[in-house]
Amino acid sequence: MRARAFVPGHISTFFRPAGSPRGAPIRRGSLGSGFCLEEGVLTAATAAGPPVAVRDVRGTGRLRVEVQDNGSPVRAARTTHATLDELLSRAPPSALVPEHLVLSNRYALPLGAGFGVSGACALGAALSANEAMGLDLPRSACVAAAHCGEVRTLTGLGDVGAQALGGFEVRTREGPPPLGAIRRLPCRAREVLLVSFGARPTRAFLEDPRGKARLSRVGGRCLEALLEAPTPERSVALGLEFAKALDLVSRQASAALARLRPGALASVAMLGNSVFALESGVSEAQARHLFPRAFVAVTRIALGGARLL
């Protein structure tokens, strides 16, 4: 059995962790704001082999899972495995599933650069595996499984719920909907310039106890300010203030922002050594000339969320 899913990328303009660190993953996440990208992850799932009961494979390692990213095997796909564990925990114990699952991800965005690739892979895995394995779980259960997989492995806190919805959002209560609350801001499919100089380890940042209180304080202040005037423009401007306040603007990112036209609606993608600009007026060819050693792409804000194909 086979299935395919597409999940848009996602950029957080600013955020703050929310929920007790010792609480259940479903009740943890982040508050903040961001938007989805038309560039994202295509996941194909193929399930095969004799059927086995969910109770016999859940947490036993008997379910054989292979993960490929852009054609290359992934040896330690921790977030995907955590997502599948969460998915199976939501299935009836007596449900029968094939014992072999292959997940193949295709994407052009760089991993770990603040473009939501890990969340897209997790949600793509949940949606496509649910379909290919015949679990027949509701969409909300797939979103919850992917969110919990990311939270458990600390590869993200708020991307998945936003990626399920699409558009430009404000996250006002942590967790995936309906436990979490996400408000969409009026927005059209505006052009987005992406420039990345490399990855920033999300897990290391989120585990650093020195910055947690500061992160919560600055992120909370930005959220309060955005809710007073909730627009995409305000979200991006507050995101740049957030990044500067937390010393998240690298020298490369600072130089890139300076090379865009004065007054450009631009900031740093959370969390990555990457910048983005809305309707920058810079073509992809021009950007490649300006930033010859960086990853460069031009895409648009995705108004739709994750979907089966």
Secondary structure, 3 states (H helix, E strand, C coil): CEEEEEEEEEEEEEEEEECCCCCCHHHCEEEEEEEEEEEEEEEEEEEEEEEEEHHHHCCCCCCEEEEEECCEECCCCHHHHHHHHHHHHCCCCCCEEEEEEEEEEEECCCCCCCCCHHHHHHHHHHHHHHHHCCCCCCHHHHHHHHHHHHHHHCCCCCHHHHHHHCCEEEEEECCCCCCCEEEEECCCCCEEEEEECCCCCHHHHHHCHHHHHHHHHHHHHHHHHHHHCCCHHHHHHHHHHHHHHCCCCCHHHHHHHHHCCCCCEEEECECCCEEEEECCCCCHHHHHHHCCCCEEEEEEECCCCCEEC
